[in-house]
Amino acid sequence: MSDTIVIFGASGDLTSRKLIPALYQLHRKGRLKKPVRIVGFSRSKFSHDEWRTSLAESTAEFAGEHFDAERWETFAQQIYYHPGDISQADDFSSLSRFLDEIEGSEPSGRVYYLSTAPRFYEQAIEQLGRAGLAEEGESFRRIIIEKPFGTDLASAKELNRCVHQVFSEHQVYRIDHYLGKETVQNLLVLRFGNSIFEPIWNRNYIDHVQITVAEAVDVGSRAGYYDTAGVVRDMVQNHLLQLLMVTAMESPVRYEADAIRNEKVKVLDAIQSLQLEDVGSDTFRGQYRGYTSSDGVEPTSHTATFAALKLGIDNWRWQGVPFYLRSGKAMSCRTTQIVIQFHAPPHKLFADSPRDLGEANRLVIQVQPAEGIQLHFQTKVPDAEMRMRQTDLSFNYQREFRGAMPEAYERLLLDALEGDASLFARADEVEAAWRICDPILQAWQQNDRPTLYMYDPGFWGPDECREWMLAQGREWFDNCPVLG
Ligand SMILES: NC(=O)c1ccc[n+]([C@@H]2O[C@H](COP(=O)([O-])OP(=O)(O)OC[C@H]3O[C@@H](n4cnc5c(N)ncnc54)[C@H](OP(=O)(O)O)[C@@H]3O)[C@@H](O)[C@H]2O)c1
């Protein structure tokens, strides 16, 4: 028995940088339970051997010290290339014949990976349907769809409708690679595999939650795409809301896909949609200076490269606890972190007791880089007088487990091959996420509120965002993780 992965967009960046290196690592580590064939599909003309050679070079670059030429040779024997154009029905018929030929008479499961620009998703799905490539007989047929899944609620619904005409929901794996990150999965373990955090993980102990996804890079060569998307579509609708769901969800009754996804969707359902008037006060947007000079960006572009949102979750656990989401390009450093900010102690026993939230207990979950967790707390400074200082207990993956963190795509590709959809988004989940983002996007487009503030690259976004937070009695935890 064996399986086949067909990658649409075989000559693209994601395939060479992430997908093939991840599959190679799974092969190298012996994690693939069955032999897996890889078939690349895109318009560029390669022979099997030319594609293998080009992938050997890119994998050697991205797998680094783990690349082993001998192992690669064994792995590469299962790599094939089939040139084709997504718009051509004949190319899908010939793909179908080619797959039958290399798979032989043995039934093989198939995973179709859409690693092309999103404008091709619907056409590729329709072609797969027409060519009979989605029909499950003895073996599974699954499809992995890359982000972005739609550009608003209407387009996401339309894409789901198109997907469901060809594939049943159990065959569909909508990817958000953040969910494949070790640190995000560890958040479930931290919360539900320990007994000390869950009792305090609520409104009684937590003042607010901050989730930051900061990028040091600017839009670079993606400027043309970025100008049509902006930070909410690029980061908030997917990665930030995924992190929010995992932070805020209730414990699922079982560790399985639907039980987990049911709890995640409940979180989104409990988020109050921002009304037009709230968008002015509860959202914040910015653009880094110099953005409009990028190639492919309109000189008058109002696209936000920075956003901060304040969301409320209307349920028993989180009533009155704001969740602040923040993301930006050209920021101080690259960091993704979740900050659980606890209340300050109610009674100031010591002259030096924490007076403001900045000095109160804080749990910082470093999603990337410098993956780890820190608990901040007050300690007495050794001295004859009573003075306090904030210190921390720190857990660091690198120190504890050594070795490189596995790439998110390794876990996600393995799960898709094994039929575990726990770390993939369900149809209702992506639609619920758009339901939260749509009013913000519409209001930003139609109104001059909130103001689009400018910021200098290399800082934590506009100064006014710090003031926005201070006006709410809170402070951003601006922290660049220490690497190494
Ligand atoms: N790159 C990343 O790190 C990353 C991260 C997260 C998500 N994604 C998502 O992953 C997807 C792929 O991204 P990418 O960066 O790899 O894009 P890319 O480098 O532009 O690659 C696009 C691929 O699509 C193929 N293609 C274009 N038109 C085609 C057609 N008519 N028929 C068949 N193939 C066609 C291209 O090959 P030919 O020109 O040879 O046909 C190329 O292989 C996008 O949806 C992106 O949003 C990418």
The ligand as an ORCA input file, in Angstrom:
! r2SCAN-3c Opt
* xyz 0 1
  N       5.318     30.959     -0.293
  C       4.955     30.887      0.970
  O       5.774     30.909      1.895
  C       3.496     30.754      1.335
  C       3.135     30.765      2.696
  C       1.797     30.590      3.040
  C       0.858     30.428      2.042
  N       1.218     30.440      0.720
  C       0.180     30.236     -0.296
  O       0.568     29.140     -1.110
  C       0.149     29.353     -2.450
  C       1.359     29.246     -3.372
  O       2.270     30.261     -3.035
  P       3.695     30.392     -3.728
  O       4.411     31.442     -2.972
  O       4.344     29.077     -3.887
  O       3.301     30.955     -5.167
  P       4.197     31.040     -6.490
  O       5.646     30.938     -6.151
  O       3.701     32.211     -7.252
  O       3.802     29.718     -7.263
  C       2.610     29.564     -7.956
  C       2.632     28.247     -8.696
  O       1.430     28.128     -9.456
  C       1.767     27.649    -10.750
  N       0.757     28.085    -11.713
  C       0.411     29.348    -12.054
  N      -0.559     29.326    -12.998
  C      -0.833     28.019    -13.235
  C      -1.729     27.349    -14.102
  N      -2.574     28.021    -14.901
  N      -1.737     26.010    -14.098
  C      -0.885     25.305    -13.310
  N      -0.033     25.887    -12.446
  C       0.009     27.229    -12.421
  C       3.135     28.252    -11.033
  O       3.858     27.481    -11.939
  P       3.943     27.700    -13.522
  O       4.143     29.151    -13.756
  O       5.107     26.830    -13.883
  O       2.657     27.172    -14.057
  C       3.781     28.090     -9.663
  O       4.288     26.767     -9.540
  C      -0.527     30.726     -2.477
  O      -1.911     30.548     -2.309
  C       0.040     31.419     -1.243
  O      -0.875     32.354     -0.717
  C       2.522     30.597      0.350
*
